[in-house]
Amino acid sequence: MKRLAVFGTVATFAVASLAAVPRTAHAQLTMQMGNGWSLSFSGNVNAFEVETFSSGAPADVTYGNVASSEGTTNRLRTGLLPAFAVFDVKGKEGPLDLGVHFGFAPQIQNGGGASAGTTHDQFGAQIDMRQVYLTVGGSWGQILAGREIGLYQRENILTDMTLTGVGAAGSQIGNGGTTLGRIGFGYTYPNFNAQITYSSPATNDVVLSVGLFDPSALNGESAPATFTRIPRLEAEITWTGKIGTPAAGAAGDKVLVWVGGTWQEANFLGNTNLPGDTTSVSDSTRNAEGGDFGIKLDLGQLSLVGSGYYDKGVGTTLMFTTAAGFDGVGQARTSFGYIGQITYKIDPKWTIGASIGASNLLMTDNDRATANLALLKDNLDGTAMITYQWTKSLRFVGEYDYVESVNYAFQANKVNQIDAGFMLFF
């Protein structure tokens, strides 16, 4: 109880002192206690103006990420990365490194529906409690227990340049939360999930992470498979290497390679909409599985990224969330996607970049038999970005996006989008 009281006092002092503390990029306010424990606070705030110009006749694209509308829409909103307020408590007891992490992720705009999005009050605004976890570590690696970003396709999003921009804006007026970035346009969202994950030491060239995750319903158009008997399994392995011999005082060229995967089963519990011999089975099992991969090359001022994924039953855009994973008779749909990206640092202040990516959803036999032509064929996004590092902490971002959603009748919703805004890290 004494320790809790001490940390409560420190937290109060830390928050009250923020206005007087100078901020530097990726720095944080840290309070060191006499007993070896410490508390730190860090985060970011960002704000963007987003102007979208829709074109073409509105099309019906089931699971498409581009709104079916025409005309011009303006938003002032948070980008793909939400604002973050992060608290970390760390200490060492015996041979163990212990820690607790809380990450609050609000956005600046109101949300929760069209009416809420046009009001001038806080109703509908989100405070997303994304991260709540503890860590136990040592020379053998680390165990993380709590809610944190998933392993499957984690590196795909963390190496995406739109993470510090806007990317695809998703829906228009009334949209709360963040933009989509490339979520659904080159990878599916890893989600922040309850998990128990082991990772080998981060100082190694090869790092293995494997975790048990709170399972999700396997959603489908007939009915969701909601009965889960075992946890979902996710894993990732990364290799970081150096290219050549760096000059004295230089960071040198490097390469990052990763592969990951996921597997989960769930049961429909006698859904009579299922076909054939499964209609008489009271406990019909379905599986979802997938793999992701990628490479990132840092060659002086030039950075190249290529990543992709291939899965079945996972769905598209948001993993396990929409009914896209399984068709109307319980057959798993295949989805896959890719990103190609290049960025170049002109000087210490200016960086330019360009990328293209798409997420594709394949028809099942039943989709073809029923001529399900409104089904999403692919979501595609081409992005150009320029950033100016105004100070160590403050960044200006300008961005252009072309996004489209196409169905199997080759009808498309298309948007040209211009974004500009600021990001302040502390």
Residue pairs with C-beta under 8 A, 6 or more apart in sequence:
3 35
3 37
6 33
7 37
7 39
7 89
10 31
10 33
10 39
11 39
11 87
13 31
14 29
14 31
14 39
14 41
15 41
17 29
18 29
18 41
21 29
23 393
23 424
23 425
23 426
24 392
24 393
24 426
25 391
25 392
25 393
25 425
25 426
26 42
26 425
27 42
27 393
27 426
28 40
28 41
28 42
28 86
28 426
29 40
29 41
29 42
30 38
30 39
30 40
31 38
31 39
31 40
32 38
33 39
35 91
36 91
36 92
37 89
37 90
37 91
38 89
38 90
38 91
39 87
39 88
39 89
40 87
40 88
40 90
41 85
41 86
41 87
41 88
42 84
42 86
42 88
42 426
43 83
43 84
43 85
43 86
43 425
43 426
44 81
44 83
44 84
44 423
44 424
44 425
44 426
45 83
45 108
45 423
45 424
46 78
46 79
46 81
46 83
46 421
46 422
46 423
46 424
47 76
47 77
47 78
47 108
47 421
47 422
48 76
48 77
48 78
48 79
48 165
48 166
48 397
48 419
48 420
48 421
49 74
49 75
49 76
49 419
49 420
49 421
50 74
50 75
50 76
50 77
50 166
50 169
50 179
50 417
50 418
50 419
51 72
51 73
51 74
51 417
51 418
51 419
52 72
52 73
52 74
52 75
52 169
52 172
52 415
52 416
52 417
53 71
53 72
53 415
53 416
53 417
54 66
54 67
54 69
54 70
54 71
54 72
54 73
54 413
54 414
54 415
55 70
55 414
55 415
55 416
56 70
56 412
56 413
56 414
57 70
57 411
58 68
58 69
58 70
58 413
59 68
59 405
59 407
59 411
59 412
59 413
60 68
60 374
60 407
60 411
61 68
61 374
61 376
61 405
61 406
61 407
61 411
61 412
61 413
62 372
62 374
62 375
62 376
62 407
63 316
63 317
63 322
63 324
63 361
63 375
63 376
64 376
64 379
64 405
64 406
64 407
64 413
65 168
65 170
65 180
65 184
65 185
65 317
65 379
65 403
65 405
66 168
66 379
66 403
66 404
66 405
66 412
66 413
66 414
66 415
67 170
67 171
67 172
67 413
67 415
68 413
69 172
69 413
73 172
73 173
75 109
75 169
75 172
75 173
75 175
76 108
76 109
77 107
77 108
77 109
77 169
77 175
77 179
78 107
78 108
78 109
78 177
78 178
78 179
79 162
79 164
79 165
79 166
79 167
79 178
79 179
79 181
79 397
79 419
79 421
79 423
80 162
80 163
80 164
80 165
80 166
80 167
80 178
80 179
80 180
80 181
80 183
81 163
81 164
81 178
81 423
82 105
82 106
82 107
82 128
82 130
82 177
82 178
83 105
83 106
83 107
83 108
84 103
84 104
84 105
85 103
85 104
85 105
85 106
86 101
86 102
86 103
86 104
86 131
87 101
87 102
87 103
88 99
88 100
88 101
88 102
89 99
89 100
89 101
90 97
90 98
90 99
91 98
91 99
92 98
95 138
96 136
96 137
96 138
97 135
97 136
97 137
97 138
97 142
98 134
98 135
98 136
98 137
99 134
99 135
99 137
100 133
100 134
100 135
101 131
101 132
101 133
101 134
101 135
101 146
101 148
102 129
102 131
102 132
103 129
103 130
103 131
103 132
104 127
104 128
104 129
104 130
105 127
105 128
105 129
105 130
105 131
106 125
106 126
106 127
106 128
107 125
107 126
107 128
107 176
107 177
107 178
109 117
109 125
109 175
109 176
110 116
110 117
110 119
110 120
110 121
110 122
110 123
110 124
110 125
110 176
111 117
111 124
111 125
111 126
111 174
111 175
111 176
111 177
112 123
112 124
112 125
112 126
112 174
112 176
113 124
113 174
114 173
114 174
115 174
116 123
116 124
116 174
116 176
117 124
117 173
117 174
117 175
117 176
118 173
118 174
124 174
124 176
125 176
126 176
126 177
128 177
129 147
130 147
130 149
130 192
131 146
131 147
131 148
131 149
131 192
132 146
132 147
133 144
133 145
133 146
133 147
133 148
134 144
134 145
134 146
135 142
135 143
135 144
135 145
136 142
136 143
136 145
137 143
139 201
140 201
141 198
141 199
141 200
141 201
142 198
142 199
142 201
142 202
143 196
143 197
143 198
144 195
144 196
144 197
144 199
144 211
145 195
145 196
145 197
146 194
146 195
147 192
147 193
147 194
147 195
148 192
148 193
148 195
148 197
149 190
149 191
149 192
149 193
150 190
150 191
150 192
150 193
150 195
150 213
150 234
150 262
150 319
151 190
151 197
151 209
151 210
151 211
151 234
151 235
151 236
151 260
151 262
152 190
152 234
152 236
152 260
152 261
152 262
152 290
152 292
152 319
153 187
153 188
153 189
153 190
153 260
153 292
153 309
154 190
154 236
154 260
155 236
155 238
155 256
155 258
155 260
155 292
155 294
155 307
156 186
156 187
156 292
156 294
156 307
156 308
156 309
156 339
157 163
157 181
157 182
157 183
157 187
157 189
157 190
159 256
159 294
159 296
159 305
159 307
159 341
160 167
160 181
160 182
160 186
160 187
160 305
160 339
160 341
160 355
161 305
161 341
161 343
161 353
161 355
161 383
161 385
162 181
162 182
162 355
162 383
162 385
162 399
163 181
164 387
164 395
164 397
164 423
165 181
165 383
165 385
165 397
165 399
165 419
166 179
166 181
166 397
166 399
166 401
166 417
166 419
166 421
167 179
167 180
167 181
167 182
167 183
167 185
167 381
167 383
167 399
167 401
168 179
168 180
168 181
168 182
168 183
168 184
168 185
168 379
168 381
168 401
168 403
168 417
169 175
169 179
169 180
169 401
169 415
169 417
169 419
170 179
170 180
180 317
182 339
182 355
182 357
182 381
182 383
183 189
183 317
183 318
184 316
184 317
184 318
184 359
184 379
185 337
185 357
185 358
185 359
185 379
185 380
185 381
185 403
186 307
186 337
186 338
186 339
186 357
186 358
186 359
186 381
187 292
187 307
187 309
187 337
187 339
187 357
187 359
188 309
188 311
188 314
188 315
188 316
188 317
188 318
188 319
188 335
188 337
188 359
189 317
189 318
189 319
190 319
191 318
191 319
191 320
193 213
193 214
193 216
194 213
194 214
195 211
195 212
195 213
195 214
195 234
196 211
196 212
197 209
197 210
197 211
197 212
197 234
198 209
198 210
198 211
199 207
199 208
199 209
200 206
200 207
200 208
200 209
201 207
205 239
205 240
205 241
206 237
206 238
206 239
207 237
207 238
207 240
208 235
208 236
208 237
209 235
209 236
209 237
210 233
210 234
210 235
210 236
211 233
211 234
211 235
212 231
212 232
212 233
213 231
213 232
213 233
213 234
214 231
214 232
215 228
215 230
215 231
215 232
215 264
215 266
216 228
216 232
216 264
216 266
216 319
216 320
216 321
217 224
217 225
217 226
217 228
217 266
217 320
218 224
218 225
218 264
218 266
218 286
218 288
218 313
218 320
218 325
218 326
219 225
219 315
219 320
219 321
219 322
219 323
219 324
219 325
219 326
220 286
220 323
220 325
220 326
220 327
220 328
220 330
221 323
221 326
221 327
221 328
222 268
222 271
222 273
222 274
222 326
222 327
222 328
222 329
222 330
223 268
223 271
223 273
224 323
225 266
225 267
225 268
225 269
225 284
225 285
225 286
225 326
226 266
226 267
226 269
227 266
227 267
227 268
227 269
227 283
228 264
228 265
228 266
228 267
229 265
229 267
230 265
232 262
232 263
232 264
233 262
233 263
233 264
234 260
234 261
234 262
235 260
235 261
235 262
236 258
236 259
236 260
236 261
237 258
237 259
237 260
238 256
238 257
238 258
239 255
239 256
239 257
239 258
240 254
240 255
240 256
241 254
241 255
241 257
242 252
242 253
242 254
242 255
243 252
243 253
243 254
243 255
243 297
243 299
244 252
244 253
245 252
246 252
246 253
253 297
253 298
253 299
253 300
254 297
254 298
255 295
255 296
255 297
255 298
256 295
256 296
257 294
257 295
257 296
258 292
258 293
258 294
258 295
259 291
259 292
259 293
260 291
260 292
260 293
261 289
261 290
261 291
261 292
262 288
262 289
262 290
262 311
262 314
263 287
263 288
263 289
264 287
264 288
264 289
264 320
265 285
265 286
265 287
265 288
266 285
266 286
266 288
267 283
267 284
267 285
267 286
268 274
268 278
268 284
268 286
268 330
269 282
269 283
269 284
270 281
270 282
270 283
270 284
271 284
271 330
272 279
273 328
273 329
273 330
274 281
274 284
274 329
274 330
275 329
275 330
275 366
278 284
278 330
284 330
286 313
286 326
286 330
286 332
287 312
287 313
287 332
288 311
288 312
288 313
288 314
288 320
288 325
288 332
289 311
289 312
289 313
289 314
290 309
290 310
290 311
290 312
290 314
291 309
291 310
291 311
292 307
292 308
292 309
293 307
293 308
293 309
294 305
294 306
294 307
294 308
295 305
295 306
295 307
296 303
296 304
296 305
297 303
297 304
297 305
301 344
301 345
301 346
302 342
302 343
302 344
302 345
303 341
303 342
303 343
303 344
303 345
304 341
304 342
305 339
305 340
305 341
305 342
305 355
306 338
306 339
306 340
306 341
307 338
307 339
308 336
308 337
308 338
308 339
309 335
309 336
309 337
310 334
310 335
310 336
311 334
311 335
311 336
312 332
312 333
312 334
312 335
313 325
313 326
313 332
313 333
314 320
314 325
314 335
315 321
315 322
315 323
315 324
315 325
315 333
315 335
316 322
316 324
316 335
316 359
316 361
316 376
316 379
317 324
317 359
317 379
324 333
324 335
324 361
324 376
325 332
325 333
326 332
326 333
327 333
327 364
327 366
327 367
327 372
328 366
328 370
329 366
331 364
331 365
331 366
332 364
333 361
333 362
333 363
333 364
333 367
334 361
334 362
335 359
335 360
335 361
335 362
336 359
336 360
336 362
337 357
337 358
337 359
337 360
338 357
338 358
339 355
339 356
339 357
340 355
340 356
340 357
341 353
341 354
341 355
341 357
342 353
342 354
342 355
343 351
343 352
343 353
343 354
343 385
344 351
344 352
344 353
345 351
346 352
348 389
349 388
349 389
349 390
350 386
350 387
350 388
350 389
351 386
351 387
351 389
352 384
352 385
352 386
352 387
353 383
353 384
353 385
353 386
353 387
354 382
354 383
354 384
354 385
355 382
355 383
356 380
356 381
356 382
356 383
357 380
357 381
358 378
358 379
358 380
358 381
359 378
359 379
360 377
360 378
361 375
361 376
361 377
361 378
363 372
363 375
363 408
366 372
367 375
372 408
373 407
373 408
373 409
374 407
374 408
374 409
375 407
375 408
376 405
376 406
376 407
377 406
377 407
377 408
377 410
378 405
378 406
379 403
379 404
379 405
379 406
380 403
380 404
380 405
380 406
381 401
381 402
381 403
382 401
382 402
382 403
383 399
383 400
383 401
384 399
384 400
385 397
385 398
385 399
385 400
386 397
386 398
386 399
387 395
387 396
387 397
387 398
388 395
388 396
389 395
390 396
393 424
393 425
393 426
394 422
394 423
394 424
395 422
395 423
395 424
395 425
396 420
396 421
396 422
397 419
397 420
397 421
397 422
397 423
398 419
398 420
399 417
399 418
399 419
399 420
400 416
400 417
400 418
400 419
401 415
401 416
401 417
401 419
402 414
402 415
402 416
402 417
403 414
403 415
403 417
404 412
404 413
404 414
404 415
405 412
405 413
406 412
